[in-house]
Amino acid sequence: FDRVPAGRLGGLSAPVAAPARHPAQHLLWNPDNLKPATARRLTAHGTSDISAAAFGQIARSTAARRLRSADGAYDYTAHLPRITAPLFLVAGAADALAPPGLLMQVFDAARSTDKRIEVAARANGYRHDYGHLDLVVGDHAPQEVFGQVQAWIAAHD
């Protein structure tokens, strides 16, 4: 196959998608922070097919615990210390794809003098421990996440 049909599979499963119903979807979002209607729309329209090459790159990077270019020649992880621009990372406490510990490694490796990491977690005053996609489409993301990002961008304009 030259493509992984994630978009087509998402479209087919959308009518029965509900945050709490499919444990595999918990990799993508925290079901406590997403309305069922939003989960169905996201499943139907928020996923596209993935090229086999991109899927392979992700699989190899995950196995090696290093992000590399598709041809393997460039190791992005090794070059994290070259980051000197202002940096704001937002992690979801319940994010299984980019967990806070992984983002903390990026944060620690970057040499930016102006950097911040925010973990969207109940322990930090959020209504829920955020997952991966609910940082953007979660029920409370506009009130809890977007304003912080907007304020950080405005402060660095």
For each residue, the residues with C-beta under 8 A, 3 or more apart:
1: 4 52
2: 51 52
3: 49 50 51 52
4: 1 49 50 51 52 55
5: 8 9 49
6: 9 10 47 48 49 50
7: 10 11 47 48 49
8: 5 11 12 49
9: 5 6 12 13 47
10: 6 7 13 14 43 44 46 47
11: 7 8 14 43 44
12: 8 9
13: 9 10 16 17 22 43
14: 10 11 17 40 41 43 44
15: 40
16: 13 21
17: 13 14 21 22 25 36 39 40 42 43 44
18: 21 22 31 36 39 40
19: 25 29 30 31 32 34 35 36 39
20: 31
21: 16 17 18 25
22: 13 17 18 25 26
23: 26
24: 27
25: 17 19 21 22 28 29 31 39 43
26: 22 23 29 30 31 96 131
27: 24 96 97 132
28: 25 97 131 132 133
29: 19 25 26 33 34 39 42 131 132 133 134 137 138
30: 19 26 33 34 92 94 128 129 130 131 134 138
31: 18 19 20 25 26 34 39
32: 19 128 129
33: 29 30 127 128 130 131 134 138 139 140
34: 19 29 30 31 38 39 42 133 134 137 138 139
35: 19 38 39 139
36: 17 18 19 39 40
37: 40 41
38: 34 35 41 42 137 139
39: 17 18 19 25 29 31 34 35 36 42 43
40: 14 15 17 18 36 37 43 44
41: 14 37 38 44 45 46
42: 17 29 34 38 39 45 46 47 133 137
43: 10 11 13 14 17 25 39 40 46 47
44: 10 11 14 17 40 41
45: 41 42
46: 10 41 42 43 133 137
47: 6 7 9 10 42 43
48: 6 7
49: 3 4 5 6 7 8
50: 3 4 6 54 55
51: 2 3 4 54 55
52: 1 2 3 4 55 56
53: 56 57 70
54: 50 51 57 58 70
55: 4 50 51 52 58 59
56: 52 53 59 60 70
57: 53 54 60 61 68 69 70
58: 54 55 61 62
59: 55 56 62 63
60: 56 57 63 64 68 72
61: 57 58 64 65 66 67 68
62: 58 59 65
63: 59 60
64: 60 61 68
65: 61 62
66: 61 75 76 77 78
67: 61 75 76 77
68: 57 60 61 64 72 73 74 75 76 77
69: 57 72 73 74 76
70: 53 54 56 57
71: 74
72: 60 68 69
73: 68 69
74: 68 69 71 79
75: 66 67 68 78 79
76: 66 67 68 69 79 80
77: 66 67 68 80 109
78: 66 75
79: 74 75 76 82
80: 76 77 83 106 109 110
81: 109 110 111
82: 79 111
83: 80 87 109 110 111 112
84: 110 111 112 113
85: 112
86: 112 114 115 156
87: 83 107 110 112 114 115 116
88: 115 116 117 118 149 152
89: 103 106 107 115 116 117 118
90: 117 118 120 135 145 148 149
91: 95 98 99 100 103 104 117 118 119 120
92: 30 95 98 100 119 120 121 129 130 131 132 134 135
93: 100 119 120 121 122 123 124 126 129 130
94: 30 128 129 130 131
95: 91 92 98 99 100 130 131 132 135
96: 26 27 99 131 132
97: 27 28 132
98: 91 92 95 102 103 132
99: 91 95 96 102 103
100: 91 92 93 95 103 104 117 119 121
101: 104 105
102: 98 99 105 106
103: 89 91 98 99 100 106 107 117
104: 91 100 101 107 108 117
105: 101 102 108 109
106: 80 89 102 103 109 110
107: 87 89 103 104 110 115 117
108: 104 105
109: 77 80 81 83 105 106
110: 80 81 83 84 87 106 107 115
111: 81 82 83 84
112: 83 84 85 86 87 115
113: 84
114: 86 87 156
115: 86 87 88 89 107 110 112
116: 87 88 89 152
117: 88 89 90 91 100 103 104 107
118: 88 89 90 91 124 148
119: 91 92 93 100 124
120: 90 91 92 93 124 126 129 130 135 144 145
121: 92 93 100 124 126 129 130
122: 93 125 126 127 128 129
123: 93
124: 93 118 119 120 121
125: 122
126: 93 120 121 122 129 130 140 144
127: 33 122 140 144
128: 30 32 33 94 122 134 138 140
129: 30 32 92 93 94 120 121 122 126
130: 30 33 92 93 94 95 120 121 126 134 135 138 141 145
131: 26 28 29 30 33 92 94 95 96 134 135 138
132: 27 28 29 92 95 96 97 98 135
133: 28 29 34 42 46 136 137 138
134: 29 30 33 34 92 128 130 131 137 138 139 141
135: 90 92 95 120 130 131 132 138 141 145
136: 133 141 145
137: 29 34 38 42 46 133 134 141
138: 29 30 33 34 128 130 131 133 134 135 141 145
139: 33 34 35 38 134
140: 33 126 127 128 143 144 145
141: 130 134 135 136 137 138 144 145 146
142: 145 146 147
143: 140 146 147
144: 120 126 127 140 141 147 148
145: 90 120 130 135 136 138 140 141 142 148 149
146: 141 142 143 149 150
147: 142 143 144 150 151
148: 90 118 144 145 151 152
149: 88 90 145 146 152 153
150: 146 147 153 154
151: 147 148 154 155
152: 88 116 148 149 155 156
153: 149 150 156 157
154: 150 151 157
155: 151 152
156: 86 114 152 153
157: 153 154
